[in-house]
């Protein structure tokens, strides 16, 4: 057997083993804690929020007692209680709850099962689209690689919405490569479900002067904001703004799980747990702005043609920076790293100057990225230790993609930049 065949066999065996371990852990958690004790916990919040809106009480969506009244019968029926809280609160914008309206026809356990199936389907369809667009030729290895990635597993375990976000991001990548910027921006607007994730992509589109994509993103966000305002009313908006203020504190609230984040914020809070909030805030903002400034400087170096390795690496850098620098990036949001990894893998295997070193480093980094979080999950069954393990890999991916762009692009002369800017304004 040659080295390629041996590597392929190792990947298949490793991914299959990870899937088995993850499935056993999920089933064990459900048997021990009950459904919605941890498995399905985040879906429970979306389900109860949809119920509140469907009952005509959208203006009370962020009233904790309204959520408690809607949630209690469900967890009581499952025999579930939490040691650290009486409520798993809904903190997302109303749009996510609206998307869950059709599931109100089902009891909560059945609705959760449908949610997991739909989310898994979204992951698979998006991965398939990305595989074809980038000509990765993964074939039947595709579902193994996708579903054994720990953030994807954790998304399905909790009933989170990252499957939908993943589909939107992949649609953006595919449409952008075809030059269809307006629909690409509309697709990227799915990130409005989790507003902090919008900041880096918006800066990227503005920096690269992709105005039609930025307009599409703005339209999607405006629709989401208008729908939220119609549901909440002025009183509900005030409650949401107060909630956002509480969540934005460095340590957040008990529902924020900052120590389970894979971004700069989570890293600072883990390293400085006893520091005053002001010190934590200054450190988070200072480090984030510095890294964002470096990222923007890398983007501004040149304007590579669409679909080239440098363009793919720039898009990968945008996605990695979104996870690293956004203020609310829990471990399941790390599923958005998958398109970035695929783009980087495609870039280093297309670029003639990428040698054995690039491919070797990337290969070993990805092997560790797939295995380490699942291994870290085994002792505790919570996201904190996997987040600690995963965060350095997010930083390494940021370094790798930024270095790749720098190494494979040449800064444009000022005159060329002016010409590129003029051409980008042509509609």
N, C-alpha and C positions, 0 to 999 in steps of 0.2 A: 504493500500500500504506500503511495507517495505521500508527501507532506500535506498536500492540499486535501486529499481524501481523508487523511488522519485528522486534520483540523476540522473538517466537516463533520466527521463522526463525533469528535469531542464536543462540538457545539450542540449537535442534536442531543447527545446524552446529557450534557450539562443543563440545557434548557428544560429537557423533560424531567430531570431530577428536581430542578427548582420548582417547576409547576406542581409536581407531586407534593413536595414539602409545603408549598404555599397552600395548596388545597387542604392538606391535613390540618395545618394551623388554623385555617378559616373554619373548618368543620368542628375542630376541637373548641374553638372560642365560642361558637354558637351553642354547642352542647353544654359548655360550662356556664356561660353567662346568659344564654338565651338570645333569641333574635331581638335585635335592637339594644342588647346590652352593650355590644360593641359592633358586631356585624350588622350593617344596615343602619347604624346610628345616624349618619348624616342624611341618608334618604328619609328617615323618620321626620327630620325637621322640614324638608321640602314637602313631604306629604301633608303634614299638619298645616303648613303655611298655605298650601293650595286649598285645603279645607276651609281655612279662615276666610280666604278671598271668595271662595265659592259661596260661603254663607252670607256674603255681603258686608263683611267686617274688615275690608281691606285697610280702612283707616286705623285699625287696631293691630295691624300685622306685627308691629314691633312692641306691642304691649305684652310683657312676659306672662301676665296672668291669663291673657287670651290664649297664648300659645300653650300654657300649662293645662288649661281646661280642654283644649283640643287634643293634647298629647297624652294626657293621663290615662284615658280609657284604653288606648292602644298598648301602652307599656304594662298596664295592669292586666290586660288579657294575656300578655306574654309572660307575666310573672317576673318582670324586670324591675330592678331598682338600682340606682347609682349611688355609690358611696360618697361622692364629692359634689353632687348637685341634685336638684329636684326637676331640672329641665335641661334638655339639650336644645339650645335656642337656635332659631333661624336667623341668620345674619346677612344673607345674600340679598341683592335687589329683588323686587317682586317678579321680575321677568322669569327667573328660574321656577318659581312657584306656578306661574301661568303655564309654563311648558309641561308641568306635571298634572294639569287639569284632567286629561283623559284617564289618568290612573285612579282618580277618585271613584270610579265605578267599581273598583276592586277593593277587597279588604287589604289592609296594610301589608301582610306577609305576601299575598299574591302580587300586589303592586310592586313590592321590592324585587320579587323574582323577575317580573317583566322589565323593570328598570335595569337590572343587571344584564338581562339578555339584550336589551336595546343598546346599552353602553358597550357591551362586548362586540355587538354587531357594528357599532360606529367605529370602534378601534380597528376591527378587521377590515372594514371597507376602506377606511382612511389609509391603513397600512398597505392595502392592495393598490390603491391609487398612487401612493408614493413609490411603491415598488415598480410600477409600470412607468411612471413619469421619469424616474431616475435610472430606469433600466438596471435595477439591482439584481434581478433574476434570482430572488430568494426561493421562489416556488413554494413548496409545502413547508419549508423551513420558516416561512413568514409568521404563521400563528405562534409557533414555538418561541421565536425571538420576541415577538410583541408581548405575549401574555406572561412570559416569564420575567419581564422587566418589573422590578418591585413596585415602582409607582403605579403601574397599570393594575397590578394585583391589588394594591391598597385602594385604588379608586373603586374597583368592583366590590371589594370587601365592605367598604363604607357606604356604597351607593352614591358616590359623588358624581359630578357632572363633567368630569374631565374627558370622558369619551366624546361628548359633544364639542368641547373645546378643541380636542385633538383633530376631529373631523374638520372643523372650521379652519384651523391653522394649516392643515394639509391642503385644503381647498385653496387657501391663499397661496401656498407655495406653487401648486400646480398651475393655477390661473396666472400668477405673476410670471412664471416662466414662459407662458404663451403670450405675454404682453397685454393681458386683459386686466388692467389695473383697477378699473372701477369695480367690477364684480369681485376681484381679489380683496379689495378693501372692505366690501360688504361682508364677505366671508369672514374676514378677520374681526369684524364687529361682534362676533359671537363672544369675544372676550369681555364684552360689556356685562356678561353674567357675573364676572369677577373684576370690577373696575380697576383695582391696582395693577392688573396685568396689561392695561391699555397704554401705560405711560411710555415704556421703552419702545414698543412698536410705532407709536405716534411720532416719537422723536426720530426714529429710524427713517420713516417715510418722509418726514420733513427734511432731514439731513440729505437724503438721496434725491430730494425734489421729485418724488413720485406723487404729484399732486392729485391725480385722479384716484389713486388708491387711498390717499388721505381723505379725500372727499367722501369716498365710499365708506370708510371707517367712521367719519363724522356723521353721515346719514344714519348708519346703523345705531350709533350711540344716541343720536337725537330721538330716534324711534323708541329705543329702550327707555330713555329718560321720560319721554312723553307718556308712555304706557305706565311707568312707575308713578308719575304724578297723578294720572287719572285714577289709579287704584288707591293710592295712599291719601290723597288730599293734602291740604296744608298741615294738618295735625300729624298725619302719618309721616310726612317729610321731616317735620321737626324731630319726631322720635328717631327716624333713621339717621339724621345728622348727629343727634346726641349719641346714638349707638356707634356711629363711625368714629366719633371723638374718643369714646372709651376704647374701641378696638385699636386705635392708632397709638395708644400709649405703648412705650417700648415693650413692657411685659404683657400688654393686652389684658384680657379677662380670662376666666377659667375656660371659656369656650374657644379662645383664640389659639391655644396650644403653640405658643411661640417657640418653645423648646423643640417642637416637632417640625420646625421650618428648615428649609434648605437654602436660605438666603443670608444676606449680610445681617439683617435684623436678628435672626435666630442665632447666628454665630456670636454676635456681640452680647446678647442676653445670656447665652450659655457661658461665655468667657467671663462676663462681669455680672454675675447674678445678684450680688449684694450692692452694686454701685447705685448711686442716686439716679432717678429717672432722667434727670437733665444730662448727666454724664453719658448714660446709655444713648439718649437721643442724639447728642452731639456726635458721638462715635458712629452711630448708624448713618446719620445724614452725611457726615464728613466722608466716611469711607465710600458710601454709595455714590455721592456726587463725584468723587475722585475717579472711581471706576467707570462711571458713566461718561465723564469727560474723556478718559482714555478711549473708551469705546467709540464715541463720536469722532474723535480724532482719527481713529482707524478707518471709519466709514468715509471720512472726508478725503482720504488719500487719493482716491481715483473713482472712476465710474466704469466698472467692468461691464462687458456685454452680458445680456441676460443669458442664463444657462451655462456660463463659463465656470470653471472651478473656483475662481476668485469670487464670483457672484454668489455661488452656492455657499462658500465659506462666510461671506458677509451676512447672508440670511441666517446661517447657523449661529453666527455671533449674536444676531438680534434675538433669537429664541433663547440662547443660553443666558444672555444678559437679562432677558425678561424674568427668568427664573431666579437668577442671582440677586437682582437689584430691586425687584418689586417688593412692596412692603408686606405682602401677605402671600407667601409662597410655601404652602404646606407640602408635605412629601408627595402627596398624590398629584399635585400640580407638576411635579417632576416628569410626568408622562409627556409633557410638551418638549422634553429633551430628545425624545425619539426622532422627530423630524430633523432636529439639528444634527444628531449623530448620523442619520442616513445621508444628509447633505455633505457632512465632512468626509464620511467614508467614500462617497461618490467622488468628491473633489480630489482626494489624495490618490485615488486609483485611476483618475483621468489625467492628472497633471504629469507630464513626462519628467519634470524635475523632482517630483516626490519620490524619494528613494526608499530603501529598505528601512531606514531609521524612522521616517514618518509612519509607515505602515506598521512597523513593529511596535512603536510607542502607542499608536492608536489601538492596535489589537490587544495588547496587554492591559491598557487602561479600560477598554470596554469589558474585557473578561472580569476584571475586578469590580467594575461598575455593576455588572449583572449579579455577581455572586455575593459581594460583601453585604449589601443591605439585607438580603434574606437571611444570611448567617447571623447578622446583628439582631434580627427580629426574633430569633428562636428563644433567647433567654427570657425575654419579658413579654413578648406579644404586643408591644406598643410601638409607636412611631418614633419615640425620642432617640433611641440608640441608632436605628437605621438612618435617621436624619443627620446625626453626628457623623456617621460614616459616609453618607452620600454627599454632604456639603463640600468637602474637599474635592470630590470628583467634578462637581459643578464648576468650581473655581478652576480646576485643571482644564476642563473643556473650554472655558472662557479664554484661558491663556493660549491653549492650542489653536483655537479658531482665530483669535486676534493675531497671533504670530504667523499663522498661515497666510492671512490676508496681507499682512505687512510684507512678508517675504515674496509674495506672488503678485504684488501690485507696485506700480511706480507712481509717485506723486505727480499729478498733472501740472503742467505749467499754468500760470495764471490765465493766459489767453485761451488755453484749451478748456479750462474750467468755465470761463465766460461763455464760450461757444456751446459747451454741454448744457449750461443753464438755459441758454436761449432755445436750444432744440427741445429741452424737456418741457418748455411752455407750449409747444405746438400740440394742439389737441387733434 
